[in-house]
Amino acid sequence: MNTLYIYTTKSDRKKGYYKFGQTSNTAENRVTQQQTGNSELLELIYFIEVCFVDMKTKHAYVKKRHF
């Protein structure tokens, strides 16, 4: 199982910047791992578990969600 997730920081959110990730871990755990070394709190915005992912599918899903 893979998880697609979207996260940002408070200052990036104000600018309309979001980051997208993919992990075999949970989205919460992955964002927590990424928090190390980041001076600003990371906010998990959205996640979905999927059976398979390729880059084409990932970008189509993100576009469909208007992110």
N, C-alpha and C positions, 0 to 999 in steps of 0.2 A: 504494500500500500504506500502511496506517495501522498504528500500533502503540499498543496500550493498555498502560499500565504502572502499577505500584503502587510507591510509595516512602515512606520515613519517616525519622525520625532516631532515635537511641538513646533519647532522653528521651520522644519521642512514642510509640515502640513500647511502652515500659513502661506508658504510659497507654492503650494500645490504639488509638492514632490512626494512620491511614494516609491518604495522599493518592493520588489517582488522576489519571492524565493520559492524553492522547491526542496523538500527534505523527505527522508524516509522516517524521520523522527516526528514528534508532535510539533505543531507550530509554536506552541508556548515554550517548549524546551529549546527549540532552535533560536527563537528570539532572545531567550535568556542567555544562551551561549554567545550570541552576537553582542549582547549588552557589555560584555567584558571588553574594556578598552574604549568604550564609547562614552564620552562625558555627558551626553544628553540621554534621557530616558527614552527607550524605544517603545512605541505603542503598536501592539498587534491590532490591525484594523479588521482583517477578514481572513478566513482560511476555509479550505474545502479538501476533503480526502478523496482521492481518485485512484482508480486501479492502474492506470498507465499515464505517462506524460511524455510528450515530445515537445520540442520548442514551438513547433507550428501550432499544436493544440493549446499550449500554454498562452501564447500570444493571442490566439483567437478568443480564448476564454476571458482574458483580461480586457480585450477590446469590447467584448459583449457586455461586460460589467461596467463599462464606461470609466475605467481607471486609467 
